[in-house]
Each structure stands twice: as C-alpha cells, then as structure tokens.
Amino acid sequence: MTPEYKVIDNFLPIDEFNKLVHTIKWVPFFFTPDLNDNQKSDDKSFQMTHPLFVLTDNQPTILSEWFENFRIIYDKLNAKSLIRMKINFYPHTDTVKEHPKHSDYDFEHKSLIFSLNTCNGATVLEDGTEIKSVANRALLFDGSRPHNSTTCSDDKVRVNVNVNYF
C-alpha cells in the first residue's frame, strides 16, 4: 500500500520565502548527535537543529525567539493544533547518506517538511518514494508512518522546517 502524501511547490509567496531564507542565516543551531531512535550507535551521522515549538502534556511551549518568523508555514496549513516545529540542518557529506527510517510520533498526525534550499537531499517515504529537497517545496504526509531523511552532497547543507500537527 502506498502511503498518501502531497507535494506543494511554491508553498509560500516568494517574498515571504525569501525572508525565511535571509532569516535562517541568523538562527543558531544545536548539535543533535542522534538523528532518531533507530540510529545505530556506531553511525557517525548527526544533524543540527533549532527547536521552535513543542506541545508537551497539552502545554504549548514556544522554545525560540525565532518562532514568529517561521509561524507563517504553520499558519498556511489551517491546522487545529501544533505539536512540534523545528528546523533541521543536515551538513554536507561526500555522497548522499540515507538515515534510518523512523516515525515522528507513534500516533496518527500530520507532518510537513518545508525545504529552504534546493539540493540532492530528500525525504524518503515508507514505500521508497523520494521527495527531493526543492526550495519553497512542502511535503505533507502522515508523520506516524516510517520515513527518513538524507544528507546532500551538492550543497553546503540541507535545511528544512519540520512541522507536526493535527
């Protein structure tokens, strides 16, 4: 069975997208040694992240002063509730490296991955479908279904915003 997903190119108006691309240059990122719970202990992969928002025990918590800058992505979804929002920063690797499959949460919910740059990195869905990172592209899918990220080898970084919501 093929998982359902939707790709929306030019997700944001170009002026709003360009503001985010400019803003990302100032956002601090934090070393995240584990990509997900399925990463092997000998895997040297890592990512940098910037947490923007999390819903814990039904308590919404804005984690970053940069949240309002990126809120436009969530607002465009007309969602009922935000679960988590973070920015992922994957460093360049010599060849594209595929990370282990994972689920964002173990309950059904919606996920959006919004690409801030075009590169040869991708998000790989459970059936093997690869959605390439294209600037201003949004990928919408069920984040409880297995999926994985990749690095990129043709740019300095792969940067995207990950939004989990109902």
PATORFI-640351 format. One record per atom (N, C-alpha, C): x, y, z. Coordinates in pm, whole numbers, plus 50000, padded with zeros to 5 digits. Example, Ala and Ser with C-alpha at 12.3 -4.5 7.8 and 13.67 -1.06 7.14 Angstrom:
<atoms>
513194943150780
512304955050780
513204967050780
512854977550708
513674989450714
512905000350787
</atoms>
This chain:
<atoms>
500834988250000
500005000050000
500895012550000
500635021549911
501405033849900
500895044150001
501795049650081
501345059750175
500915072350100
499925079050153
499445091250089
500335102850130
500605111250033
501395123150058
501015133549953
501415145849979
501145156649886
502375165549880
502765169649760
503865178849740
503295191949687
503675202949751
503235216049705
504465224549677
504705227349551
505805236249514
505325250649528
506275259749551
505955273949573
504925275549685
505175268749795
504255268349909
503995282249966
505025290349978
504885303950030
505045314049917
504415325649931
504705336349836
506215339149838
506765342349721
508225343449708
508825353649804
508145364749832
508705374649925
508785369050066
507785361350108
507805355050241
508885344350248
509005336550141
510045326250136
511425332650147
511655343150070
512965349950073
513285355550211
512285360050285
512505364750423
513035353350510
512455341550494
512905329950573
514325325950535
514635326250406
515995322750362
516995332550421
516635345250425
517525355250487
517625352950638
516505350250702
516445348450847
517275336550892
517265325850815
517935313450857
519425315750881
519985325850819
521415328850837
521745333250979
520735337351054
520945342651189
520475333151299
519815322451261
519265313051358
520375304051412
520535303051544
521545293951599
521065279451591
521985270451562
521655256251557
522405248851665
521815237751709
522345230051819
522685215851773
523825210951816
524285197651781
523325187151834
522875178351744
521975167451779
522655154451734
523295147351828
524095135651790
523285123951736
522005122951773
521175111851728
520095117251634
520035111451515
519025115651418
517645110751459
517585098651511
516325092951560
516655080551643
515635074451701
515825062951790
516345050451718
516285050351585
516725038551510
518175039551463
518865050051498
520255051751457
521145041951532
522025035451461
522965026151524
524025033951601
524495028251710
525455035251796
526775038151725
527125030351623
528385032851553
528225042251433
527005046851408
526755056051298
527215070051340
528055075951260
528615089051293
527755100651242
526565097651189
525665108151140
525195116951254
524955129451220
524375138851315
523635149551237
522935157651309
522295169151249
522375180751348
522105192351299
521965204051383
520475207451379
519925211651491
518505215151493
518295228251568
517155233951542
516725245551619
515255243251654
514965239951781
513575237751821
512825250951828
511635251351769
510835263551769
509645262551865
509025250651868
507775249051945
507615234251979
507025231552096
506655217852131
505395218152217
504555208052197
503365206052280
503655194152369
503755196452500
504055185852595
502965185752702
502345174152723
501255172952821
500215183952801
499845186052675
498855196152635
499245210352671
500525212552699
501035225952727
501835230852607
501305240852535
502075246352423
503235254752474
504415252352418
505595259652462
506385264652341
506495277652331
507365283552231
508785282652285
509665276452210
511035273652255
512065283552201
511645292052109
512615300552041
512045314252009
512895324152018
512505337651978
512275338351827
512705328351752
512565327951607
511225321651563
510445316851657
509185310151623
508285318851536
508105331351573
507195340051498
507635341851353
508935341651327
509425342751190
508975331051103
508925319151164
508595307051088
507135302751102
506385309851183
504985306551206
504155306851078
504565314750981
503835315850854
503645302150789
504605293150807
504495279750749
503325272350814
503275272450947
502185265851020
500855272550989
500825285850990
499575293050966
498955289650831
499765287250733
499265283950599
498545270350596
498815261850694
498205248450699
496765248450748
496325259050814
494985259450875
494765247250964
495775243951042
495735232251129
494955235151257
494525224551324
493815225851451
494765228351566
495905221251564
496825222151677
498245218851632
499175226451681
500595224051653
501145214651759
501885204551717
502525195151809
503995198851829
504695200851717
506115204051724
506505211251597
507475220151612
508035227051496
509515229051522
510335224751426
511785226251442
512425228051306
513645233151307
514405234751185
515525224251187
515685216951078
516725206851065
517805211950971
519035209851010
520205214350934
521115202250919
521155196650799
521985184850771
523255189350700
524415186550755
525665190750690
525945182550564
526695188450475
527155182150351
527905169150384
527725159150301
528525146950305
529035144350163
530125136950150
530715134650017
529765127449923
528975118249976
527915111749899
526635113249980
525495112449914
524215113449985
524085101550078
523865104350206
523735093850307
522285093050352
521705081150345
520335079050386
520305075250534
519515082150611
519395079550755
518385068350780
518405062550900
517455051850932
516005056850933
515105047950897
513675051250900
513225053451044
512225061951061
511665064851192
510245070351173
509525071551281
508235078351286
508405090251380
507795101451346
507945113251432
507275110951568
506075105651566
505345101951688
504605089051659
504255081451764
503615068551743
502095069451735
501555081351720
500115083151699
499915090451566
498745087951506
498485094051375
498455109251387
499165115751300
499225130351294
499725134451157
499685147251130
500165152251002
501555158251019
502345156850914
503685162650913
503865170650785
504655181050797
505055188950682
506565190550689
507225188450578
508645191450566
508755202150459
509285213650500
509375225350413
510855227950382
511215227450256
512625229050216
512985243750199
514105247450262
514605261050248
515685262350140
516175250950090
517135251549981
516955239549888
517435241349766
517405230649668
518745223349673
518675210149685
519885202049688
519495187849650
520465178849645
520155165049608
519765156449729
519475162749841
518935155649957
517455153049936
516895144550021
515495140750003
514895135850134
513575134550131
512845127050233
512355114450164
512575103050227
512205090250168
511025084550247
509925082050178
508725076750243
508825061650258
507885055850328
507995041650364
508035032350245
507445036250132
507475027550013
508695030149925
509615038949970
510825041849895
510715054249807
509525060249799
509365072549721
510265083449778
511065089549692
511965100449734
511375113749691
511225122649787
510775136149758
511995145149773
512485150349663
513705158549661
513495171749735
514575176649792
514565189749856
514635200349747
513565207949735
513475218849640
513035231149718
513765241949703
513455254149777
511985257849761
511355261049875
509945265149882
508985253649850
509415241349868
508555229649849
508105224449984
506835220949992
506285214750112
505875200450081
506245191450168
505815177450162
504905175150281
503675170650255
502705167650361
502445152750361
502475146650481
502265132250493
501945128850638
501625116250664
501355111450800
502695108350866
503085116650964
504365115251031
504485103051120
503385095851142
503475083451220
503925071751131
503925073851001
504385063650908
505915064450894
506585053150876
508045053250864
508515061750745
509545069450769
510165077850666
511585081050713
512375086850626
513715090750667
514225102450585
515255108550640
515905119750574
517185114950508
517785123950430
519115121450376
519935134150391
521225132750374
522105144250365
522085148850219
522945158350187
523135162450048
524635162650018
524965161049890
526375161349851
526675172449752
525665180049711
525875190249610
525715204549662
525555206149791
525445219349852
526095218649989
526275230050052
526925230150184
526055223450290
524735225250278
523805219950378
522465216550312
521675209150385
520265207150354
519505212750473
518625222250450
517885228550560
516395227450532
515665222750633
514215222250620
513545224950754
512285228450747
511475230650866
510515218750876
510495212550993
509645200851019
508515205451111
507275203451065
506085207251141
505215194951162
504915191951288
503975181151322
502735187751380
501555183151334
500315189951371
499105180851355
497975185451406
496685178651386
495855187151294
</atoms>
